[in-house]
Structures are given as C-alpha cells and as structure tokens.
C-alpha cells in the first residue's frame, strides 16, 4: 500500500509546532528565548541573535558543534553576512543602527526568515551599509539565501586612509559571504581538487562533515575562498574599486550540510536544480527560495514526476484551491515519510519531500 500523508488546512492547531521541539519525521521548529530565535531540526540548528545585526550567529550540528567561523579582523568575512571593505562587516556579531527579524513561515516543513539591517560608518563622511536577506531553511540541511537591495553606501565615496575600521587607504570591495570554522577545514571543488578563485560552487570539508556552498554568480561578480580564521566563501559584487557608488546589489546563494564520508560532489547535489513535472507542466528551475512553484490551481488528483533525478530534500509550492485536505502517495512506497505539508499563503501549500525522486517514480496528490 502507498504511504499516505494528510494535509490539514482547516484546524489552526494542525500547524502548531510543539515546544520543546519534537521530531517524529523530517521537520523544523522555531523557538525564541533571551539569546534570540532558533530554527531547529533533528540534525542542525540555525540561530539568529536577539540584538545587533540579526543575521545568523550560530549554526550547530546534531552534536552541538559550532559550524560557523568568526573573524574579528577589519571588514573580514565572519559568520554569515555582507561587507563593504575596508570599512565594515555586518554579521550576527555586529552592532546595528537598525535590524529586524521576521519569521514569515514557521514550519514544520520549511522556515522562512526575513532580516533587514543597516549600520552607520564613516569614510570619512557619514554613510551606512544596509539591505535585507531572506533565508529559506529546509529540514534536510539545505539553506537558501537571497540578499536583496544591499547598498554599501548612501553617498558616493572615494578611497580614503580614514574609512570605517581601516587606517590605510585601500580600494573598495562589496561582498556577501558564508564563513565556517577554520580549524580542520580544507576547501575543494566538486571534483575534489583544491578550490580556485572564480568558482561559484565549492565545499568546506572536515573530518566528520562537509558544507557545500553555491553562488548564483553571473554579471560582474567574482568569488574568492579564504582559509584561515574562518573557511570563508566570498562573492564580490564590487572588487578593487577606487570609488564606491550607491548602487544596490542582490544575490542568491545556498548551502547544504553533509555528513562524514560524503564527497563534495555528493553534498552539492541538493543545490542543483533538476526539471520537475507537476500535473504535466515542466518547471526547469526552482524559484529564488529553492522551491518549485506550480502556477496552476489543482483541485483534482495530479502527479509529480521528473525526467532525470531530484536529490533528497526538495519542496514544491502548490495551490490546492478550496479543498480542506489532501492525500499524498508515492510509487514505489519507500516506507518513509512521503511529504511534510505546511500552509503557505491563501490556498497555497508548501510540501517538503525528504526523499529524492528519479525517472519512473511518481508522487500523487489528491485534494479532497
């Protein structure tokens, strides 16, 4: 018999997340305390601070080991954030002029967090670095990040020996980055070779785990990888500039957490888009949040397929019309949780699928 999952849409209690978190299957829970906001699964925790810049300040694995790296250097890549070098870095350890965290979806299938931030600095005129970042967090350990409207300065600047934390004149760089623990790290490409500048996909590898990072890249962007106090993966919107404009910048990036014994190529697989067919309509790519978004309204039974292979830990957004629940079945039945449902907006639902999907397999959703 195919395994069945009910999608509950009427009773608000169906969306409640128990506190403390209880994980009967692949799911996420959001909790808040004096230290900040915590997004937890059975295998990791992403934390956002209560004060300062509310970008993530901790990423723990199941054993409670910190995966992020901190670098106190001037305008250095530290934790998760953006920088306007040589002046300032905004990350979860930095102070802010203003910063807000909004949890837009609180699980259990997917958590979405929206962070806004701005912090003043002098170069030598008074200006500020600000922007917004969205995080879409999946129970499988995939985190998709979209930086939006990041503005390095509110007025045009020229290189100066007195700019933020710098004491010597340097050219400008405007960057977005992920920085992981430096101790024990090696940085490699998906083929296992040492990382090179210009790559948009690379991994930080450790003895008992690995972390894959993928940048959308494109345009005039460039990347570099720094191994020292942190194992940093950095994308530059601006690099080596003698002046800094008020332009805004955006970028989509993602990470995936891997386990011992996996290669960089294996950890990277969930960050690749594969074509999916939803009710006969093909979607070649996910949206900027890493979710496949179906454009139809599905009031009758429909199937999900792929002509290739979708790695484990994927999700769709689908409009189920006015129905109050649905069943989800998989052929063949793997004997595991088929999908984790969650109300999105209006009549739309997010459905997270912990197992992969290959050609010849189908998932059937039947609104009722």
LUMFI-865991 format. One record per residue (C-alpha): residue number from 0; residue in three letters; x, y, z negated. Coordinates in steps of 0.1 Angstrom, whole numbers, plus 5000, padded with zeros to 4 digits. Layout:
REM LUMFI-865991
(NUM; 'ALA'; (X; Y; Z))
...
//
This chain:
REM LUMFI-865991
(0; 'UNK'; (5000; 5000; 5000))
(1; 'UNK'; (5013; 5035; 5008))
(2; 'UNK'; (5021; 5055; 4977))
(3; 'UNK'; (4996; 5083; 4971))
(4; 'UNK'; (5001; 5118; 4956))
(5; 'UNK'; (4971; 5140; 4948))
(6; 'UNK'; (4974; 5178; 4955))
(7; 'UNK'; (4954; 5196; 4928))
(8; 'UNK'; (4942; 5231; 4938))
(9; 'UNK'; (4912; 5238; 4915))
(10; 'UNK'; (4923; 5234; 4879))
(11; 'UNK'; (4949; 5260; 4869))
(12; 'UNK'; (4962; 5236; 4843))
(13; 'UNK'; (4974; 5213; 4871))
(14; 'UNK'; (5002; 5238; 4878))
(15; 'UNK'; (5013; 5241; 4842))
(16; 'UNK'; (5049; 5232; 4835))
(17; 'UNK'; (5055; 5216; 4801))
(18; 'UNK'; (5078; 5233; 4777))
(19; 'UNK'; (5103; 5219; 4769))
(20; 'UNK'; (5107; 5206; 4804))
(21; 'UNK'; (5096; 5171; 4811))
(22; 'UNK'; (5107; 5155; 4844))
(23; 'UNK'; (5086; 5125; 4855))
(24; 'UNK'; (5098; 5129; 4890))
(25; 'UNK'; (5118; 5155; 4910))
(26; 'UNK'; (5106; 5188; 4897))
(27; 'UNK'; (5115; 5222; 4883))
(28; 'UNK'; (5106; 5241; 4852))
(29; 'UNK'; (5111; 5277; 4843))
(30; 'UNK'; (5117; 5288; 4807))
(31; 'UNK'; (5126; 5322; 4791))
(32; 'UNK'; (5145; 5329; 4759))
(33; 'UNK'; (5167; 5356; 4745))
(34; 'UNK'; (5195; 5347; 4768))
(35; 'UNK'; (5174; 5351; 4800))
(36; 'UNK'; (5155; 5329; 4824))
(37; 'UNK'; (5163; 5293; 4831))
(38; 'UNK'; (5154; 5272; 4861))
(39; 'UNK'; (5159; 5235; 4852))
(40; 'UNK'; (5157; 5202; 4870))
(41; 'UNK'; (5167; 5168; 4857))
(42; 'UNK'; (5202; 5173; 4873))
(43; 'UNK'; (5210; 5211; 4870))
(44; 'UNK'; (5201; 5244; 4855))
(45; 'UNK'; (5204; 5279; 4871))
(46; 'UNK'; (5203; 5307; 4846))
(47; 'UNK'; (5196; 5344; 4851))
(48; 'UNK'; (5207; 5368; 4823))
(49; 'UNK'; (5183; 5389; 4802))
(50; 'UNK'; (5203; 5421; 4805))
(51; 'UNK'; (5225; 5438; 4831))
(52; 'UNK'; (5225; 5427; 4867))
(53; 'UNK'; (5200; 5398; 4867))
(54; 'UNK'; (5218; 5377; 4893))
(55; 'UNK'; (5227; 5342; 4881))
(56; 'UNK'; (5252; 5340; 4854))
(57; 'UNK'; (5253; 5302; 4848))
(58; 'UNK'; (5249; 5270; 4869))
(59; 'UNK'; (5252; 5238; 4848))
(60; 'UNK'; (5252; 5202; 4860))
(61; 'UNK'; (5233; 5174; 4842))
(62; 'UNK'; (5262; 5171; 4817))
(63; 'UNK'; (5260; 5208; 4808))
(64; 'UNK'; (5293; 5216; 4826))
(65; 'UNK'; (5295; 5252; 4840))
(66; 'UNK'; (5299; 5251; 4878))
(67; 'UNK'; (5302; 5289; 4884))
(68; 'UNK'; (5335; 5307; 4881))
(69; 'UNK'; (5343; 5341; 4866))
(70; 'UNK'; (5370; 5365; 4877))
(71; 'UNK'; (5373; 5398; 4857))
(72; 'UNK'; (5395; 5414; 4884))
(73; 'UNK'; (5387; 5447; 4900))
(74; 'UNK'; (5358; 5441; 4926))
(75; 'UNK'; (5366; 5404; 4925))
(76; 'UNK'; (5343; 5376; 4937))
(77; 'UNK'; (5328; 5363; 4905))
(78; 'UNK'; (5297; 5342; 4897))
(79; 'UNK'; (5271; 5350; 4924))
(80; 'UNK'; (5268; 5385; 4938))
(81; 'UNK'; (5278; 5413; 4961))
(82; 'UNK'; (5307; 5437; 4961))
(83; 'UNK'; (5319; 5470; 4975))
(84; 'UNK'; (5357; 5467; 4973))
(85; 'UNK'; (5378; 5482; 4960))
(86; 'UNK'; (5351; 5499; 4938))
(87; 'UNK'; (5326; 5475; 4922))
(88; 'UNK'; (5312; 5440; 4919))
(89; 'UNK'; (5276; 5433; 4910))
(90; 'UNK'; (5271; 5398; 4894))
(91; 'UNK'; (5254; 5383; 4864))
(92; 'UNK'; (5281; 5396; 4841))
(93; 'UNK'; (5280; 5432; 4853))
(94; 'UNK'; (5261; 5462; 4839))
(95; 'UNK'; (5233; 5478; 4859))
(96; 'UNK'; (5217; 5511; 4864))
(97; 'UNK'; (5185; 5492; 4872))
(98; 'UNK'; (5179; 5455; 4877))
(99; 'UNK'; (5147; 5434; 4877))
(100; 'UNK'; (5140; 5396; 4880))
(101; 'UNK'; (5106; 5384; 4893))
(102; 'UNK'; (5097; 5347; 4894))
(103; 'UNK'; (5074; 5346; 4924))
(104; 'UNK'; (5069; 5308; 4923))
(105; 'UNK'; (5074; 5289; 4891))
(106; 'UNK'; (5075; 5253; 4902))
(107; 'UNK'; (5071; 5224; 4898))
(108; 'UNK'; (5080; 5218; 4934))
(109; 'UNK'; (5100; 5249; 4942))
(110; 'UNK'; (5110; 5280; 4923))
(111; 'UNK'; (5114; 5314; 4940))
(112; 'UNK'; (5132; 5342; 4922))
(113; 'UNK'; (5135; 5378; 4935))
(114; 'UNK'; (5162; 5400; 4920))
(115; 'UNK'; (5167; 5437; 4925))
(116; 'UNK'; (5198; 5456; 4914))
(117; 'UNK'; (5216; 5489; 4916))
(118; 'UNK'; (5247; 5502; 4898))
(119; 'UNK'; (5264; 5536; 4899))
(120; 'UNK'; (5301; 5542; 4906))
(121; 'UNK'; (5324; 5570; 4917))
(122; 'UNK'; (5345; 5570; 4948))
(123; 'UNK'; (5353; 5598; 4937))
(124; 'UNK'; (5318; 5612; 4945))
(125; 'UNK'; (5289; 5597; 4926))
(126; 'UNK'; (5272; 5569; 4945))
(127; 'UNK'; (5258; 5534; 4939))
(128; 'UNK'; (5257; 5498; 4952))
(129; 'UNK'; (5223; 5483; 4953))
(130; 'UNK'; (5200; 5458; 4970))
(131; 'UNK'; (5179; 5427; 4965))
(132; 'UNK'; (5184; 5389; 4966))
(133; 'UNK'; (5159; 5361; 4969))
(134; 'UNK'; (5167; 5326; 4956))
(135; 'UNK'; (5147; 5296; 4966))
(136; 'UNK'; (5155; 5267; 4943))
(137; 'UNK'; (5148; 5230; 4951))
(138; 'UNK'; (5148; 5201; 4926))
(139; 'UNK'; (5174; 5183; 4947))
(140; 'UNK'; (5201; 5208; 4940))
(141; 'UNK'; (5197; 5229; 4971))
(142; 'UNK'; (5196; 5267; 4966))
(143; 'UNK'; (5188; 5291; 4994))
(144; 'UNK'; (5198; 5327; 4990))
(145; 'UNK'; (5187; 5357; 5011))
(146; 'UNK'; (5204; 5391; 5005))
(147; 'UNK'; (5182; 5419; 5016))
(148; 'UNK'; (5190; 5455; 5022))
(149; 'UNK'; (5223; 5455; 5004))
(150; 'UNK'; (5236; 5491; 5005))
(151; 'UNK'; (5272; 5496; 4995))
(152; 'UNK'; (5269; 5534; 4990))
(153; 'UNK'; (5242; 5561; 4991))
(154; 'UNK'; (5265; 5586; 5009))
(155; 'UNK'; (5293; 5582; 5034))
(156; 'UNK'; (5327; 5576; 5018))
(157; 'UNK'; (5364; 5579; 5029))
(158; 'UNK'; (5392; 5558; 5014))
(159; 'UNK'; (5404; 5573; 4982))
(160; 'UNK'; (5430; 5564; 4955))
(161; 'UNK'; (5402; 5570; 4929))
(162; 'UNK'; (5374; 5547; 4939))
(163; 'UNK'; (5355; 5527; 4912))
(164; 'UNK'; (5379; 5504; 4894))
(165; 'UNK'; (5407; 5510; 4919))
(166; 'UNK'; (5438; 5531; 4911))
(167; 'UNK'; (5454; 5529; 4946))
(168; 'UNK'; (5439; 5538; 4980))
(169; 'UNK'; (5426; 5507; 4998))
(170; 'UNK'; (5404; 5500; 5027))
(171; 'UNK'; (5367; 5491; 5021))
(172; 'UNK'; (5351; 5456; 5022))
(173; 'UNK'; (5314; 5449; 5016))
(174; 'UNK'; (5308; 5413; 5007))
(175; 'UNK'; (5284; 5386; 4995))
(176; 'UNK'; (5298; 5356; 4977))
(177; 'UNK'; (5294; 5324; 4957))
(178; 'UNK'; (5322; 5318; 4932))
(179; 'UNK'; (5326; 5284; 4915))
(180; 'UNK'; (5350; 5272; 4888))
(181; 'UNK'; (5386; 5275; 4900))
(182; 'UNK'; (5401; 5247; 4878))
(183; 'UNK'; (5405; 5214; 4897))
(184; 'UNK'; (5390; 5228; 4929))
(185; 'UNK'; (5400; 5222; 4964))
(186; 'UNK'; (5383; 5239; 4994))
(187; 'UNK'; (5377; 5219; 5025))
(188; 'UNK'; (5358; 5219; 5058))
(189; 'UNK'; (5332; 5193; 5066))
(190; 'UNK'; (5359; 5172; 5083))
(191; 'UNK'; (5379; 5171; 5051))
(192; 'UNK'; (5407; 5194; 5063))
(193; 'UNK'; (5417; 5224; 5043))
(194; 'UNK'; (5394; 5254; 5047))
(195; 'UNK'; (5403; 5282; 5071))
(196; 'UNK'; (5392; 5318; 5074))
(197; 'UNK'; (5363; 5323; 5097))
(198; 'UNK'; (5345; 5291; 5088))
(199; 'UNK'; (5308; 5295; 5079))
(200; 'UNK'; (5305; 5261; 5062))
(201; 'UNK'; (5329; 5247; 5036))
(202; 'UNK'; (5329; 5229; 5002))
(203; 'UNK'; (5345; 5233; 4968))
(204; 'UNK'; (5354; 5198; 4958))
(205; 'UNK'; (5362; 5185; 4923))
(206; 'UNK'; (5369; 5151; 4909))
(207; 'UNK'; (5334; 5144; 4898))
(208; 'UNK'; (5313; 5166; 4921))
(209; 'UNK'; (5313; 5189; 4951))
(210; 'UNK'; (5294; 5220; 4962))
(211; 'UNK'; (5286; 5228; 4998))
(212; 'UNK'; (5282; 5264; 5010))
(213; 'UNK'; (5268; 5276; 5043))
(214; 'UNK'; (5265; 5312; 5056))
(215; 'UNK'; (5243; 5321; 5085))
(216; 'UNK'; (5272; 5343; 5098))
(217; 'UNK'; (5269; 5360; 5132))
(218; 'UNK'; (5274; 5395; 5144))
(219; 'UNK'; (5304; 5413; 5130))
(220; 'UNK'; (5306; 5392; 5098))
(221; 'UNK'; (5337; 5374; 5087))
(222; 'UNK'; (5345; 5349; 5059))
(223; 'UNK'; (5373; 5340; 5036))
(224; 'UNK'; (5379; 5315; 5009))
(225; 'UNK'; (5398; 5323; 4978))
(226; 'UNK'; (5412; 5297; 4954))
(227; 'UNK'; (5425; 5310; 4921))
(228; 'UNK'; (5405; 5322; 4890))
(229; 'UNK'; (5375; 5311; 4910))
(230; 'UNK'; (5368; 5289; 4940))
(231; 'UNK'; (5352; 5317; 4960))
(232; 'UNK'; (5333; 5315; 4993))
(233; 'UNK'; (5330; 5351; 5006))
(234; 'UNK'; (5313; 5366; 5036))
(235; 'UNK'; (5323; 5402; 5046))
(236; 'UNK'; (5297; 5424; 5062))
(237; 'UNK'; (5325; 5450; 5064))
(238; 'UNK'; (5362; 5444; 5061))
(239; 'UNK'; (5393; 5466; 5064))
(240; 'UNK'; (5373; 5498; 5069))
(241; 'UNK'; (5388; 5532; 5063))
(242; 'UNK'; (5353; 5547; 5057))
(243; 'UNK'; (5321; 5534; 5043))
(244; 'UNK'; (5286; 5542; 5057))
(245; 'UNK'; (5252; 5540; 5042))
(246; 'UNK'; (5242; 5510; 5064))
(247; 'UNK'; (5223; 5482; 5048))
(248; 'UNK'; (5232; 5445; 5052))
(249; 'UNK'; (5213; 5412; 5049))
(250; 'UNK'; (5225; 5376; 5049))
(251; 'UNK'; (5211; 5341; 5044))
(252; 'UNK'; (5233; 5315; 5027))
(253; 'UNK'; (5227; 5283; 5008))
(254; 'UNK'; (5245; 5258; 4985))
(255; 'UNK'; (5239; 5222; 4978))
(256; 'UNK'; (5252; 5203; 4947))
(257; 'UNK'; (5268; 5170; 4954))
(258; 'UNK'; (5279; 5141; 4932))
(259; 'UNK'; (5311; 5120; 4927))
(260; 'UNK'; (5321; 5100; 4957))
(261; 'UNK'; (5304; 5122; 4983))
(262; 'UNK'; (5323; 5139; 5011))
(263; 'UNK'; (5319; 5175; 5021))
(264; 'UNK'; (5301; 5164; 5052))
(265; 'UNK'; (5276; 5144; 5031))
(266; 'UNK'; (5270; 5172; 5007))
(267; 'UNK'; (5265; 5196; 5035))
(268; 'UNK'; (5238; 5175; 5053))
(269; 'UNK'; (5208; 5191; 5034))
(270; 'UNK'; (5219; 5225; 5046))
(271; 'UNK'; (5214; 5216; 5083))
(272; 'UNK'; (5181; 5223; 5099))
(273; 'UNK'; (5166; 5194; 5119))
(274; 'UNK'; (5135; 5196; 5141))
(275; 'UNK'; (5102; 5186; 5125))
(276; 'UNK'; (5068; 5179; 5139))
(277; 'UNK'; (5038; 5190; 5119))
(278; 'UNK'; (5004; 5179; 5134))
(279; 'UNK'; (5021; 5177; 5168))
(280; 'UNK'; (5037; 5212; 5167))
(281; 'UNK'; (5075; 5212; 5167))
(282; 'UNK'; (5094; 5235; 5144))
(283; 'UNK'; (5132; 5235; 5152))
(284; 'UNK'; (5142; 5255; 5121))
(285; 'UNK'; (5133; 5263; 5086))
(286; 'UNK'; (5124; 5299; 5075))
(287; 'UNK'; (5150; 5321; 5057))
(288; 'UNK'; (5140; 5304; 5024))
(289; 'UNK'; (5149; 5269; 5037))
(290; 'UNK'; (5112; 5258; 5040))
(291; 'UNK'; (5095; 5246; 5072))
(292; 'UNK'; (5064; 5269; 5077))
(293; 'UNK'; (5035; 5255; 5096))
(294; 'UNK'; (5014; 5280; 5115))
(295; 'UNK'; (4981; 5261; 5117))
(296; 'UNK'; (4952; 5255; 5093))
(297; 'UNK'; (4950; 5218; 5085))
(298; 'UNK'; (4915; 5207; 5074))
(299; 'UNK'; (4918; 5172; 5087))
(300; 'UNK'; (4944; 5144; 5083))
(301; 'UNK'; (4977; 5152; 5100))
(302; 'UNK'; (5011; 5136; 5103))
(303; 'UNK'; (5047; 5149; 5098))
(304; 'UNK'; (5075; 5133; 5119))
(305; 'UNK'; (5110; 5141; 5131))
(306; 'UNK'; (5127; 5130; 5163))
(307; 'UNK'; (5161; 5129; 5145))
(308; 'UNK'; (5168; 5129; 5108))
(309; 'UNK'; (5159; 5152; 5079))
(310; 'UNK'; (5182; 5150; 5049))
(311; 'UNK'; (5166; 5144; 5014))
(312; 'UNK'; (5153; 5174; 4995))
(313; 'UNK'; (5132; 5193; 5022))
(314; 'UNK'; (5099; 5211; 5020))
(315; 'UNK'; (5070; 5225; 5041))
(316; 'UNK'; (5045; 5253; 5036))
(317; 'UNK'; (5011; 5244; 5050))
(318; 'UNK'; (4976; 5259; 5050))
(319; 'UNK'; (4950; 5233; 5038))
(320; 'UNK'; (4920; 5256; 5044))
(321; 'UNK'; (4893; 5254; 5018))
(322; 'UNK'; (4899; 5219; 5006))
(323; 'UNK'; (4904; 5213; 4969))
(324; 'UNK'; (4928; 5184; 4971))
(325; 'UNK'; (4946; 5161; 4994))
(326; 'UNK'; (4964; 5127; 4995))
(327; 'UNK'; (5000; 5122; 5007))
(328; 'UNK'; (5011; 5088; 5021))
(329; 'UNK'; (5043; 5077; 5036))
(330; 'UNK'; (5050; 5049; 5061))
(331; 'UNK'; (5070; 5030; 5052))
(332; 'UNK'; (5064; 5032; 5015))
(333; 'UNK'; (5097; 5037; 4997))
(334; 'UNK'; (5082; 5030; 4962))
(335; 'UNK'; (5092; 5065; 4950))
(336; 'UNK'; (5075; 5099; 4946))
(337; 'UNK'; (5064; 5109; 4981))
(338; 'UNK'; (5060; 5146; 4976))
(339; 'UNK'; (5057; 5172; 4949))
(340; 'UNK'; (5028; 5197; 4956))
(341; 'UNK'; (5025; 5234; 4945))
(342; 'UNK'; (5001; 5262; 4952))
(343; 'UNK'; (5017; 5290; 4972))
(344; 'UNK'; (4995; 5319; 4984))
(345; 'UNK'; (4958; 5318; 4992))
(346; 'UNK'; (4951; 5284; 5007))
(347; 'UNK'; (4987; 5276; 5014))
(348; 'UNK'; (5007; 5249; 4996))
(349; 'UNK'; (5044; 5241; 4992))
(350; 'UNK'; (5052; 5204; 4994))
(351; 'UNK'; (5087; 5192; 4984))
(352; 'UNK'; (5098; 5158; 4997))
(353; 'UNK'; (5127; 5142; 4977))
(354; 'UNK'; (5135; 5115; 5003))
(355; 'UNK'; (5147; 5121; 5038))
(356; 'UNK'; (5128; 5114; 5069))
(357; 'UNK'; (5141; 5096; 5101))
(358; 'UNK'; (5127; 5090; 5135))
(359; 'UNK'; (5099; 5064; 5134))
(360; 'UNK'; (5088; 5072; 5098))
(361; 'UNK'; (5057; 5093; 5091))
(362; 'UNK'; (5041; 5112; 5063))
(363; 'UNK'; (5003; 5116; 5064))
(364; 'UNK'; (4985; 5144; 5046))
(365; 'UNK'; (4947; 5141; 5043))
(366; 'UNK'; (4928; 5171; 5029))
(367; 'UNK'; (4896; 5161; 5011))
//
